[in-house]
């Protein structure tokens, strides 16, 4: 279990993490989300003692990281995939880590096999692709057979098979009763992997809830209805006190309505339905809705007017 209490980190006047308090519990995959610059990486670094908090504390199974003897047997982490010496082989990289934490040599071979790197175990890591680097980083996290695992962008550089593999691995680790904490910008992948979400923005906690509750609270649900008797359908819904709006192409959207109720009304009045489907926003839509005011870096579309310094007209000079 990972426990954060009032965790704060300042860099001069910049507040990177602002009074964060939450608990990452065992037995489920917990997703850690936030826009770029939200403070996710800084938070993870403080959990591992790589950065020291300005205020507050982090405990790993009740202890601070520096109090852990042989820490790789308590918590394994992937923060920077290529954090190794390029002149070492994959096997020797893991062996050094194992020897520093009292881990048996046999465990090195086990994790190399787990991540699919046995065939390249004796090759120098400087020639590894990004996907191979991710797998080696995951092997290092698994090396001490820890009860707590933390991954930052674990699917970067992986092909579809690799993405499916790491998703299955994280779920399997959680099912064993381990604590699994994972940060990713791939919302579609997070929606398939995480059961619980911690969301931050500008260093502050925005949400700490289940995946289902997060989507329900931060998105619009509606029933999509298509009928060749659209006007009559609108009248029937209106008479029942149900608000429906036209969204084009003959589609009606019933906010917050239940598909069963709409279907029963249509049947009662002899109306034909070509479509009756409940619609729920995706995790990405819910995330964008919640964090809209916490995004630090905004991109401009190609159709947006350029910023003033790029408008070469009267009163402006080329830089």
C-alpha positions as protocol buffer text, in pm:
chain_id: "A"
residue {
  index: 1
  type: UNK
  ca { x: 0 y: 0 z: 0 }
}
residue {
  index: 2
  type: UNK
  ca { x: 118 y: 353 z: -81 }
}
residue {
  index: 3
  type: UNK
  ca { x: -2 y: 637 z: 143 }
}
residue {
  index: 4
  type: UNK
  ca { x: 42 y: 1006 z: 61 }
}
residue {
  index: 5
  type: UNK
  ca { x: -40 y: 1266 z: 324 }
}
residue {
  index: 6
  type: UNK
  ca { x: -26 y: 1639 z: 248 }
}
residue {
  index: 7
  type: UNK
  ca { x: 250 y: 1582 z: -6 }
}
residue {
  index: 8
  type: UNK
  ca { x: 385 y: 1910 z: -142 }
}
residue {
  index: 9
  type: UNK
  ca { x: 680 y: 1995 z: -364 }
}
residue {
  index: 10
  type: UNK
  ca { x: 799 y: 2344 z: -456 }
}
residue {
  index: 11
  type: UNK
  ca { x: 1073 y: 2445 z: -696 }
}
residue {
  index: 12
  type: UNK
  ca { x: 1131 y: 2808 z: -605 }
}
residue {
  index: 13
  type: UNK
  ca { x: 798 y: 2982 z: -662 }
}
residue {
  index: 14
  type: UNK
  ca { x: 664 y: 2694 z: -870 }
}
residue {
  index: 15
  type: UNK
  ca { x: 435 y: 2452 z: -681 }
}
residue {
  index: 16
  type: UNK
  ca { x: 465 y: 2121 z: -865 }
}
residue {
  index: 17
  type: UNK
  ca { x: 264 y: 1914 z: -613 }
}
residue {
  index: 18
  type: UNK
  ca { x: 14 y: 2078 z: -382 }
}
residue {
  index: 19
  type: UNK
  ca { x: -102 y: 1905 z: -63 }
}
residue {
  index: 20
  type: UNK
  ca { x: -176 y: 1564 z: -218 }
}
residue {
  index: 21
  type: UNK
  ca { x: -337 y: 1302 z: 4 }
}
residue {
  index: 22
  type: UNK
  ca { x: -455 y: 964 z: -125 }
}
residue {
  index: 23
  type: UNK
  ca { x: -398 y: 592 z: -75 }
}
residue {
  index: 24
  type: UNK
  ca { x: -311 y: 334 z: -340 }
}
residue {
  index: 25
  type: UNK
  ca { x: -458 y: 5 z: -220 }
}
residue {
  index: 26
  type: UNK
  ca { x: -368 y: -355 z: -300 }
}
residue {
  index: 27
  type: UNK
  ca { x: -576 y: -588 z: -513 }
}
residue {
  index: 28
  type: UNK
  ca { x: -667 y: -345 z: -793 }
}
residue {
  index: 29
  type: UNK
  ca { x: -493 y: -151 z: -1068 }
}
residue {
  index: 30
  type: UNK
  ca { x: -501 y: 220 z: -982 }
}
residue {
  index: 31
  type: UNK
  ca { x: -458 y: 463 z: -1270 }
}
residue {
  index: 32
  type: UNK
  ca { x: -277 y: 792 z: -1213 }
}
residue {
  index: 33
  type: UNK
  ca { x: -395 y: 1059 z: -1457 }
}
residue {
  index: 34
  type: UNK
  ca { x: -334 y: 1427 z: -1519 }
}
residue {
  index: 35
  type: UNK
  ca { x: -244 y: 1669 z: -1799 }
}
residue {
  index: 36
  type: UNK
  ca { x: 119 y: 1737 z: -1887 }
}
residue {
  index: 37
  type: UNK
  ca { x: 278 y: 1934 z: -1606 }
}
residue {
  index: 38
  type: UNK
  ca { x: 20 y: 1816 z: -1350 }
}
residue {
  index: 39
  type: UNK
  ca { x: 287 y: 1676 z: -1117 }
}
residue {
  index: 40
  type: UNK
  ca { x: 253 y: 1301 z: -1180 }
}
residue {
  index: 41
  type: UNK
  ca { x: 622 y: 1228 z: -1240 }
}
residue {
  index: 42
  type: UNK
  ca { x: 725 y: 1446 z: -946 }
}
residue {
  index: 43
  type: UNK
  ca { x: 482 y: 1259 z: -722 }
}
residue {
  index: 44
  type: UNK
  ca { x: 620 y: 924 z: -834 }
}
residue {
  index: 45
  type: UNK
  ca { x: 975 y: 1040 z: -778 }
}
residue {
  index: 46
  type: UNK
  ca { x: 888 y: 1146 z: -423 }
}
residue {
  index: 47
  type: UNK
  ca { x: 732 y: 805 z: -356 }
}
residue {
  index: 48
  type: UNK
  ca { x: 1070 y: 651 z: -443 }
}
residue {
  index: 49
  type: UNK
  ca { x: 1274 y: 906 z: -248 }
}
residue {
  index: 50
  type: UNK
  ca { x: 1430 y: 1049 z: -565 }
}
residue {
  index: 51
  type: UNK
  ca { x: 1287 y: 1392 z: -480 }
}
residue {
  index: 52
  type: UNK
  ca { x: 1231 y: 1514 z: -127 }
}
residue {
  index: 53
  type: UNK
  ca { x: 894 y: 1672 z: -45 }
}
residue {
  index: 54
  type: UNK
  ca { x: 876 y: 2031 z: 73 }
}
residue {
  index: 55
  type: UNK
  ca { x: 599 y: 1920 z: 307 }
}
residue {
  index: 56
  type: UNK
  ca { x: 397 y: 1609 z: 380 }
}
residue {
  index: 57
  type: UNK
  ca { x: 504 y: 1247 z: 361 }
}
residue {
  index: 58
  type: UNK
  ca { x: 484 y: 923 z: 165 }
}
residue {
  index: 59
  type: UNK
  ca { x: 476 y: 578 z: 322 }
}
residue {
  index: 60
  type: UNK
  ca { x: 526 y: 241 z: 155 }
}
residue {
  index: 61
  type: UNK
  ca { x: 368 y: -30 z: 369 }
}
residue {
  index: 62
  type: UNK
  ca { x: 398 y: 209 z: 662 }
}
residue {
  index: 63
  type: UNK
  ca { x: 761 y: 312 z: 603 }
}
residue {
  index: 64
  type: UNK
  ca { x: 944 y: 589 z: 421 }
}
residue {
  index: 65
  type: UNK
  ca { x: 1142 y: 467 z: 121 }
}
residue {
  index: 66
  type: UNK
  ca { x: 1479 y: 536 z: 287 }
}
residue {
  index: 67
  type: UNK
  ca { x: 1377 y: 311 z: 578 }
}
residue {
  index: 68
  type: UNK
  ca { x: 1332 y: 9 z: 351 }
}
residue {
  index: 69
  type: UNK
  ca { x: 1607 y: -250 z: 364 }
}
residue {
  index: 70
  type: UNK
  ca { x: 1650 y: -399 z: 17 }
}
residue {
  index: 71
  type: UNK
  ca { x: 1379 y: -170 z: -129 }
}
residue {
  index: 72
  type: UNK
  ca { x: 1341 y: -363 z: -456 }
}
residue {
  index: 73
  type: UNK
  ca { x: 1177 y: -641 z: -255 }
}
residue {
  index: 74
  type: UNK
  ca { x: 913 y: -393 z: -134 }
}
residue {
  index: 75
  type: UNK
  ca { x: 844 y: -177 z: -438 }
}
residue {
  index: 76
  type: UNK
  ca { x: 942 y: -211 z: -802 }
}
residue {
  index: 77
  type: UNK
  ca { x: 915 y: 81 z: -1039 }
}
residue {
  index: 78
  type: UNK
  ca { x: 950 y: 177 z: -1403 }
}
residue {
  index: 79
  type: UNK
  ca { x: 997 y: 554 z: -1428 }
}
residue {
  index: 80
  type: UNK
  ca { x: 1260 y: 590 z: -1700 }
}
residue {
  index: 81
  type: UNK
  ca { x: 1281 y: 294 z: -1936 }
}
residue {
  index: 82
  type: UNK
  ca { x: 1641 y: 349 z: -2044 }
}
residue {
  index: 83
  type: UNK
  ca { x: 1789 y: 402 z: -1698 }
}
residue {
  index: 84
  type: UNK
  ca { x: 2084 y: 171 z: -1753 }
}
residue {
  index: 85
  type: UNK
  ca { x: 2447 y: 161 z: -1866 }
}
residue {
  index: 86
  type: UNK
  ca { x: 2447 y: 100 z: -2241 }
}
residue {
  index: 87
  type: UNK
  ca { x: 2767 y: -102 z: -2223 }
}
residue {
  index: 88
  type: UNK
  ca { x: 2609 y: -368 z: -2002 }
}
residue {
  index: 89
  type: UNK
  ca { x: 2407 y: -662 z: -2122 }
}
residue {
  index: 90
  type: UNK
  ca { x: 2045 y: -698 z: -2013 }
}
residue {
  index: 91
  type: UNK
  ca { x: 2145 y: -988 z: -1791 }
}
residue {
  index: 92
  type: UNK
  ca { x: 2427 y: -798 z: -1620 }
}
residue {
  index: 93
  type: UNK
  ca { x: 2210 y: -490 z: -1570 }
}
residue {
  index: 94
  type: UNK
  ca { x: 1956 y: -697 z: -1380 }
}
residue {
  index: 95
  type: UNK
  ca { x: 2227 y: -893 z: -1200 }
}
residue {
  index: 96
  type: UNK
  ca { x: 2376 y: -571 z: -1059 }
}
residue {
  index: 97
  type: UNK
  ca { x: 2036 y: -470 z: -929 }
}
residue {
  index: 98
  type: UNK
  ca { x: 1978 y: -815 z: -783 }
}
residue {
  index: 99
  type: UNK
  ca { x: 2313 y: -821 z: -602 }
}
residue {
  index: 100
  type: UNK
  ca { x: 2250 y: -476 z: -452 }
}
residue {
  index: 101
  type: UNK
  ca { x: 1926 y: -599 z: -295 }
}
residue {
  index: 102
  type: UNK
  ca { x: 2012 y: -952 z: -189 }
}
residue {
  index: 103
  type: UNK
  ca { x: 1809 y: -1110 z: -470 }
}
residue {
  index: 104
  type: UNK
  ca { x: 1905 y: -1457 z: -599 }
}
residue {
  index: 105
  type: UNK
  ca { x: 2081 y: -1480 z: -936 }
}
residue {
  index: 106
  type: UNK
  ca { x: 1814 y: -1726 z: -1055 }
}
residue {
  index: 107
  type: UNK
  ca { x: 1555 y: -1450 z: -1033 }
}
residue {
  index: 108
  type: UNK
  ca { x: 1730 y: -1261 z: -1315 }
}
residue {
  index: 109
  type: UNK
  ca { x: 1661 y: -1542 z: -1559 }
}
residue {
  index: 110
  type: UNK
  ca { x: 1302 y: -1568 z: -1437 }
}
residue {
  index: 111
  type: UNK
  ca { x: 1215 y: -1205 z: -1504 }
}
residue {
  index: 112
  type: UNK
  ca { x: 1396 y: -1202 z: -1839 }
}
residue {
  index: 113
  type: UNK
  ca { x: 1176 y: -1492 z: -1943 }
}
residue {
  index: 114
  type: UNK
  ca { x: 865 y: -1320 z: -1805 }
}
residue {
  index: 115
  type: UNK
  ca { x: 920 y: -1010 z: -2019 }
}
residue {
  index: 116
  type: UNK
  ca { x: 1033 y: -1203 z: -2327 }
}
residue {
  index: 117
  type: UNK
  ca { x: 1398 y: -1095 z: -2337 }
}
residue {
  index: 118
  type: UNK
  ca { x: 1571 y: -1431 z: -2285 }
}
residue {
  index: 119
  type: UNK
  ca { x: 1696 y: -1437 z: -2645 }
}
residue {
  index: 120
  type: UNK
  ca { x: 1874 y: -1100 z: -2606 }
}
residue {
  index: 121
  type: UNK
  ca { x: 1983 y: -1138 z: -2243 }
}
residue {
  index: 122
  type: UNK
  ca { x: 2354 y: -1131 z: -2337 }
}
residue {
  index: 123
  type: UNK
  ca { x: 2328 y: -838 z: -2577 }
}
residue {
  index: 124
  type: UNK
  ca { x: 2437 y: -488 z: -2478 }
}
residue {
  index: 125
  type: UNK
  ca { x: 2146 y: -262 z: -2397 }
}
residue {
  index: 126
  type: UNK
  ca { x: 2272 y: 30 z: -2605 }
}
residue {
  index: 127
  type: UNK
  ca { x: 2130 y: -145 z: -2911 }
}
residue {
  index: 128
  type: UNK
  ca { x: 1786 y: -200 z: -2761 }
}
residue {
  index: 129
  type: UNK
  ca { x: 1477 y: -53 z: -2923 }
}
residue {
  index: 130
  type: UNK
  ca { x: 1230 y: 149 z: -2715 }
}
residue {
  index: 131
  type: UNK
  ca { x: 1002 y: -154 z: -2681 }
}
residue {
  index: 132
  type: UNK
  ca { x: 1288 y: -376 z: -2564 }
}
residue {
  index: 133
  type: UNK
  ca { x: 1389 y: -103 z: -2322 }
}
residue {
  index: 134
  type: UNK
  ca { x: 1037 y: -95 z: -2178 }
}
residue {
  index: 135
  type: UNK
  ca { x: 1047 y: -470 z: -2127 }
}
residue {
  index: 136
  type: UNK
  ca { x: 1384 y: -450 z: -1953 }
}
residue {
  index: 137
  type: UNK
  ca { x: 1255 y: -172 z: -1727 }
}
residue {
  index: 138
  type: UNK
  ca { x: 953 y: -385 z: -1637 }
}
residue {
  index: 139
  type: UNK
  ca { x: 1187 y: -678 z: -1565 }
}
residue {
  index: 140
  type: UNK
  ca { x: 1380 y: -457 z: -1322 }
}
residue {
  index: 141
  type: UNK
  ca { x: 1054 y: -360 z: -1148 }
}
residue {
  index: 142
  type: UNK
  ca { x: 957 y: -727 z: -1110 }
}
residue {
  index: 143
  type: UNK
  ca { x: 1305 y: -839 z: -1000 }
}
residue {
  index: 144
  type: UNK
  ca { x: 1249 y: -832 z: -624 }
}
residue {
  index: 145
  type: UNK
  ca { x: 903 y: -995 z: -647 }
}
residue {
  index: 146
  type: UNK
  ca { x: 766 y: -686 z: -467 }
}
residue {
  index: 147
  type: UNK
  ca { x: 416 y: -642 z: -327 }
}
residue {
  index: 148
  type: UNK
  ca { x: 398 y: -291 z: -475 }
}
residue {
  index: 149
  type: UNK
  ca { x: 458 y: -200 z: -840 }
}
residue {
  index: 150
  type: UNK
  ca { x: 461 y: 143 z: -999 }
}
residue {
  index: 151
  type: UNK
  ca { x: 475 y: 206 z: -1374 }
}
residue {
  index: 152
  type: UNK
  ca { x: 504 y: 540 z: -1556 }
}
residue {
  index: 153
  type: UNK
  ca { x: 389 y: 514 z: -1921 }
}
residue {
  index: 154
  type: UNK
  ca { x: 459 y: 138 z: -1938 }
}
residue {
  index: 155
  type: UNK
  ca { x: 323 y: 86 z: -2293 }
}
residue {
  index: 156
  type: UNK
  ca { x: 551 y: 342 z: -2462 }
}
residue {
  index: 157
  type: UNK
  ca { x: 725 y: 181 z: -2758 }
}
residue {
  index: 158
  type: UNK
  ca { x: 539 y: -150 z: -2730 }
}
residue {
  index: 159
  type: UNK
  ca { x: 367 y: -311 z: -3028 }
}
residue {
  index: 160
  type: UNK
  ca { x: 3 y: -433 z: -2999 }
}
residue {
  index: 161
  type: UNK
  ca { x: 113 y: -771 z: -2866 }
}
residue {
  index: 162
  type: UNK
  ca { x: 332 y: -601 z: -2607 }
}
residue {
  index: 163
  type: UNK
  ca { x: 51 y: -366 z: -2501 }
}
residue {
  index: 164
  type: UNK
  ca { x: -183 y: -662 z: -2452 }
}
residue {
  index: 165
  type: UNK
  ca { x: 89 y: -841 z: -2256 }
}
residue {
  index: 166
  type: UNK
  ca { x: 157 y: -555 z: -2012 }
}
residue {
  index: 167
  type: UNK
  ca { x: -217 y: -497 z: -1963 }
}
residue {
  index: 168
  type: UNK
  ca { x: -265 y: -864 z: -1877 }
}
residue {
  index: 169
  type: UNK
  ca { x: 44 y: -860 z: -1652 }
}
residue {
  index: 170
  type: UNK
  ca { x: -77 y: -563 z: -1448 }
}
residue {
  index: 171
  type: UNK
  ca { x: -421 y: -718 z: -1399 }
}
residue {
  index: 172
  type: UNK
  ca { x: -260 y: -1046 z: -1298 }
}
residue {
  index: 173
  type: UNK
  ca { x: -35 y: -873 z: -1044 }
}
residue {
  index: 174
  type: UNK
  ca { x: -335 y: -695 z: -890 }
}
residue {
  index: 175
  type: UNK
  ca { x: -531 y: -1022 z: -880 }
}
residue {
  index: 176
  type: UNK
  ca { x: -246 y: -1166 z: -670 }
}
residue {
  index: 177
  type: UNK
  ca { x: -320 y: -898 z: -410 }
}
residue {
  index: 178
  type: UNK
  ca { x: -36 y: -664 z: -509 }
}
residue {
  index: 179
  type: UNK
  ca { x: -57 y: -286 z: -523 }
}
residue {
  index: 180
  type: UNK
  ca { x: -34 y: -166 z: -885 }
}
residue {
  index: 181
  type: UNK
  ca { x: -5 y: 208 z: -957 }
}
residue {
  index: 182
  type: UNK
  ca { x: 21 y: 310 z: -1323 }
}
residue {
  index: 183
  type: UNK
  ca { x: 41 y: 645 z: -1500 }
}
residue {
  index: 184
  type: UNK
  ca { x: -42 y: 678 z: -1870 }
}
residue {
  index: 185
  type: UNK
  ca { x: -166 y: 932 z: -2124 }
}
residue {
  index: 186
  type: UNK
  ca { x: -333 y: 657 z: -2329 }
}
residue {
  index: 187
  type: UNK
  ca { x: -691 y: 687 z: -2206 }
}
residue {
  index: 188
  type: UNK
  ca { x: -821 y: 397 z: -2415 }
}
residue {
  index: 189
  type: UNK
  ca { x: -562 y: 168 z: -2260 }
}
residue {
  index: 190
  type: UNK
  ca { x: -621 y: 298 z: -1908 }
}
residue {
  index: 191
  type: UNK
  ca { x: -995 y: 236 z: -1950 }
}
residue {
  index: 192
  type: UNK
  ca { x: -918 y: -132 z: -2020 }
}
residue {
  index: 193
  type: UNK
  ca { x: -670 y: -171 z: -1734 }
}
residue {
  index: 194
  type: UNK
  ca { x: -752 y: 40 z: -1428 }
}
residue {
  index: 195
  type: UNK
  ca { x: -1037 y: -13 z: -1182 }
}
residue {
  index: 196
  type: UNK
  ca { x: -967 y: 294 z: -971 }
}
residue {
  index: 197
  type: UNK
  ca { x: -844 y: 641 z: -1069 }
}
residue {
  index: 198
  type: UNK
  ca { x: -646 y: 916 z: -902 }
}
residue {
  index: 199
  type: UNK
  ca { x: -656 y: 1234 z: -1112 }
}
residue {
  index: 200
  type: UNK
  ca { x: -452 y: 1547 z: -1046 }
}
residue {
  index: 201
  type: UNK
  ca { x: -428 y: 1886 z: -1213 }
}
residue {
  index: 202
  type: UNK
  ca { x: -175 y: 2161 z: -1145 }
}
residue {
  index: 203
  type: UNK
  ca { x: -48 y: 1953 z: -854 }
}
residue {
  index: 204
  type: UNK
  ca { x: -387 y: 1926 z: -682 }
}
residue {
  index: 205
  type: UNK
  ca { x: -608 y: 1623 z: -631 }
}
residue {
  index: 206
  type: UNK
  ca { x: -911 y: 1637 z: -863 }
}
residue {
  index: 207
  type: UNK
  ca { x: -1055 y: 1288 z: -820 }
}
residue {
  index: 208
  type: UNK
  ca { x: -997 y: 969 z: -622 }
}
residue {
  index: 209
  type: UNK
  ca { x: -1270 y: 727 z: -724 }
}
residue {
  index: 210
  type: UNK
  ca { x: -1362 y: 415 z: -917 }
}
residue {
  index: 211
  type: UNK
  ca { x: -1342 y: 415 z: -1297 }
}
residue {
  index: 212
  type: UNK
  ca { x: -1720 y: 377 z: -1330 }
}
residue {
  index: 213
  type: UNK
  ca { x: -1798 y: 663 z: -1089 }
}
residue {
  index: 214
  type: UNK
  ca { x: -1541 y: 889 z: -1253 }
}
residue {
  index: 215
  type: UNK
  ca { x: -1696 y: 851 z: -1597 }
}
residue {
  index: 216
  type: UNK
  ca { x: -2051 y: 882 z: -1462 }
}
residue {
  index: 217
  type: UNK
  ca { x: -1976 y: 1202 z: -1270 }
}
residue {
  index: 218
  type: UNK
  ca { x: -1776 y: 1377 z: -1540 }
}
residue {
  index: 219
  type: UNK
  ca { x: -1968 y: 1299 z: -1855 }
}
residue {
  index: 220
  type: UNK
  ca { x: -2309 y: 1317 z: -2015 }
}
residue {
  index: 221
  type: UNK
  ca { x: -2515 y: 1000 z: -2055 }
}
residue {
  index: 222
  type: UNK
  ca { x: -2806 y: 985 z: -2295 }
}
residue {
  index: 223
  type: UNK
  ca { x: -3018 y: 752 z: -2507 }
}
residue {
  index: 224
  type: UNK
  ca { x: -2985 y: 770 z: -2882 }
}
residue {
  index: 225
  type: UNK
  ca { x: -3318 y: 723 z: -3061 }
}
residue {
  index: 226
  type: UNK
  ca { x: -3397 y: 693 z: -3435 }
}
residue {
  index: 227
  type: UNK
  ca { x: -3748 y: 651 z: -3568 }
}
residue {
  index: 228
  type: UNK
  ca { x: -3912 y: 710 z: -3906 }
}
residue {
  index: 229
  type: UNK
  ca { x: -4191 y: 876 z: -3701 }
}
residue {
  index: 230
  type: UNK
  ca { x: -3958 y: 1129 z: -3543 }
}
residue {
  index: 231
  type: UNK
  ca { x: -4210 y: 1411 z: -3490 }
}
residue {
  index: 232
  type: UNK
  ca { x: -4460 y: 1175 z: -3330 }
}
residue {
  index: 233
  type: UNK
  ca { x: -4180 y: 1033 z: -3115 }
}
residue {
  index: 234
  type: UNK
  ca { x: -4091 y: 1384 z: -2998 }
}
residue {
  index: 235
  type: UNK
  ca { x: -4455 y: 1447 z: -2902 }
}
residue {
  index: 236
  type: UNK
  ca { x: -4479 y: 1123 z: -2707 }
}
residue {
  index: 237
  type: UNK
  ca { x: -4158 y: 1197 z: -2517 }
}
residue {
  index: 238
  type: UNK
  ca { x: -4271 y: 1553 z: -2446 }
}
residue {
  index: 239
  type: UNK
  ca { x: -4609 y: 1433 z: -2313 }
}
residue {
  index: 240
  type: UNK
  ca { x: -4423 y: 1198 z: -2079 }
}
residue {
  index: 241
  type: UNK
  ca { x: -4214 y: 1486 z: -1947 }
}
residue {
  index: 242
  type: UNK
  ca { x: -3897 y: 1361 z: -2115 }
}
residue {
  index: 243
  type: UNK
  ca { x: -3667 y: 1613 z: -2280 }
}
residue {
  index: 244
  type: UNK
  ca { x: -3523 y: 1513 z: -2617 }
}
residue {
  index: 245
  type: UNK
  ca { x: -3309 y: 1713 z: -2859 }
}
residue {
  index: 246
  type: UNK
  ca { x: -3248 y: 1663 z: -3228 }
}
residue {
  index: 247
  type: UNK
  ca { x: -2884 y: 1603 z: -3315 }
}
residue {
  index: 248
  type: UNK
  ca { x: -2908 y: 1570 z: -3693 }
}
residue {
  index: 249
  type: UNK
  ca { x: -2958 y: 1279 z: -3932 }
}
residue {
  index: 250
  type: UNK
  ca { x: -3295 y: 1211 z: -3774 }
}
residue {
  index: 251
  type: UNK
  ca { x: -3143 y: 1122 z: -3438 }
}
residue {
  index: 252
  type: UNK
  ca { x: -3298 y: 1219 z: -3105 }
}
residue {
  index: 253
  type: UNK
  ca { x: -3092 y: 1236 z: -2788 }
}
residue {
  index: 254
  type: UNK
  ca { x: -3270 y: 1180 z: -2458 }
}
residue {
  index: 255
  type: UNK
  ca { x: -3056 y: 1314 z: -2174 }
}
residue {
  index: 256
  type: UNK
  ca { x: -3036 y: 1096 z: -1867 }
}
residue {
  index: 257
  type: UNK
  ca { x: -3317 y: 879 z: -2001 }
}
residue {
  index: 258
  type: UNK
  ca { x: -3341 y: 505 z: -1970 }
}
residue {
  index: 259
  type: UNK
  ca { x: -3359 y: 302 z: -2288 }
}
residue {
  index: 260
  type: UNK
  ca { x: -3624 y: 72 z: -2136 }
}
residue {
  index: 261
  type: UNK
  ca { x: -3860 y: 364 z: -2065 }
}
residue {
  index: 262
  type: UNK
  ca { x: -3822 y: 510 z: -2413 }
}
residue {
  index: 263
  type: UNK
  ca { x: -3878 y: 168 z: -2571 }
}
residue {
  index: 264
  type: UNK
  ca { x: -4192 y: 107 z: -2366 }
}
residue {
  index: 265
  type: UNK
  ca { x: -4332 y: 447 z: -2464 }
}
residue {
  index: 266
  type: UNK
  ca { x: -4266 y: 377 z: -2831 }
}
residue {
  index: 267
  type: UNK
  ca { x: -4435 y: 35 z: -2809 }
}
residue {
  index: 268
  type: UNK
  ca { x: -4735 y: 175 z: -2623 }
}
residue {
  index: 269
  type: UNK
  ca { x: -4795 y: 429 z: -2900 }
}
residue {
  index: 270
  type: UNK
  ca { x: -4722 y: 195 z: -3190 }
}
residue {
  index: 271
  type: UNK
  ca { x: -4405 y: 376 z: -3295 }
}
residue {
  index: 272
  type: UNK
  ca { x: -4131 y: 209 z: -3496 }
}
residue {
  index: 273
  type: UNK
  ca { x: -3777 y: 234 z: -3370 }
}
residue {
  index: 274
  type: UNK
  ca { x: -3470 y: 191 z: -3589 }
}
residue {
  index: 275
  type: UNK
  ca { x: -3228 y: 256 z: -3305 }
}
residue {
  index: 276
  type: UNK
  ca { x: -3248 y: 267 z: -2928 }
}
residue {
  index: 277
  type: UNK
  ca { x: -2905 y: 273 z: -2769 }
}
residue {
  index: 278
  type: UNK
  ca { x: -2772 y: 406 z: -2436 }
}
residue {
  index: 279
  type: UNK
  ca { x: -2463 y: 624 z: -2481 }
}
residue {
  index: 280
  type: UNK
  ca { x: -2192 y: 677 z: -2221 }
}
residue {
  index: 281
  type: UNK
  ca { x: -1891 y: 903 z: -2262 }
}
residue {
  index: 282
  type: UNK
  ca { x: -1547 y: 750 z: -2281 }
}
residue {
  index: 283
  type: UNK
  ca { x: -1280 y: 789 z: -2014 }
}
residue {
  index: 284
  type: UNK
  ca { x: -1104 y: 1037 z: -2244 }
}
residue {
  index: 285
  type: UNK
  ca { x: -1414 y: 1257 z: -2269 }
}
residue {
  index: 286
  type: UNK
  ca { x: -1468 y: 1247 z: -1892 }
}
residue {
  index: 287
  type: UNK
  ca { x: -1100 y: 1325 z: -1831 }
}
residue {
  index: 288
  type: UNK
  ca { x: -1105 y: 1621 z: -2071 }
}
residue {
  index: 289
  type: UNK
  ca { x: -1417 y: 1754 z: -1904 }
}
residue {
  index: 290
  type: UNK
  ca { x: -1270 y: 1737 z: -1553 }
}
residue {
  index: 291
  type: UNK
  ca { x: -923 y: 1872 z: -1637 }
}
residue {
  index: 292
  type: UNK
  ca { x: -1020 y: 2144 z: -1886 }
}
residue {
  index: 293
  type: UNK
  ca { x: -922 y: 2421 z: -1646 }
}
residue {
  index: 294
  type: UNK
  ca { x: -605 y: 2244 z: -1529 }
}
residue {
  index: 295
  type: UNK
  ca { x: -427 y: 2210 z: -1863 }
}
residue {
  index: 296
  type: UNK
  ca { x: -101 y: 2403 z: -1850 }
}
residue {
  index: 297
  type: UNK
  ca { x: 5 y: 2365 z: -2213 }
}
residue {
  index: 298
  type: UNK
  ca { x: -254 y: 2437 z: -2483 }
}
residue {
  index: 299
  type: UNK
  ca { x: -198 y: 2359 z: -2850 }
}
residue {
  index: 300
  type: UNK
  ca { x: -357 y: 2565 z: -3128 }
}
residue {
  index: 301
  type: UNK
  ca { x: -529 y: 2403 z: -3422 }
}
residue {
  index: 302
  type: UNK
  ca { x: -422 y: 2483 z: -3777 }
}
residue {
  index: 303
  type: UNK
  ca { x: -736 y: 2686 z: -3826 }
}
residue {
  index: 304
  type: UNK
  ca { x: -672 y: 2902 z: -3522 }
}
residue {
  index: 305
  type: UNK
  ca { x: -528 y: 3248 z: -3584 }
}
residue {
  index: 306
  type: UNK
  ca { x: -156 y: 3268 z: -3511 }
}
residue {
  index: 307
  type: UNK
  ca { x: -41 y: 3449 z: -3198 }
}
residue {
  index: 308
  type: UNK
  ca { x: 15 y: 3825 z: -3241 }
}
residue {
  index: 309
  type: UNK
  ca { x: 393 y: 3804 z: -3282 }
}
residue {
  index: 310
  type: UNK
  ca { x: 342 y: 3592 z: -3596 }
}
residue {
  index: 311
  type: UNK
  ca { x: 96 y: 3824 z: -3768 }
}
residue {
  index: 312
  type: UNK
  ca { x: 306 y: 4016 z: -4016 }
}
residue {
  index: 313
  type: UNK
  ca { x: 93 y: 4325 z: -4071 }
}
residue {
  index: 314
  type: UNK
  ca { x: 101 y: 4695 z: -4000 }
}
residue {
  index: 315
  type: UNK
  ca { x: 258 y: 4768 z: -3665 }
}
residue {
  index: 316
  type: UNK
  ca { x: 444 y: 4434 z: -3645 }
}
residue {
  index: 317
  type: UNK
  ca { x: 804 y: 4356 z: -3718 }
}
residue {
  index: 318
  type: UNK
  ca { x: 967 y: 4030 z: -3809 }
}
residue {
  index: 319
  type: UNK
  ca { x: 1172 y: 3899 z: -3517 }
}
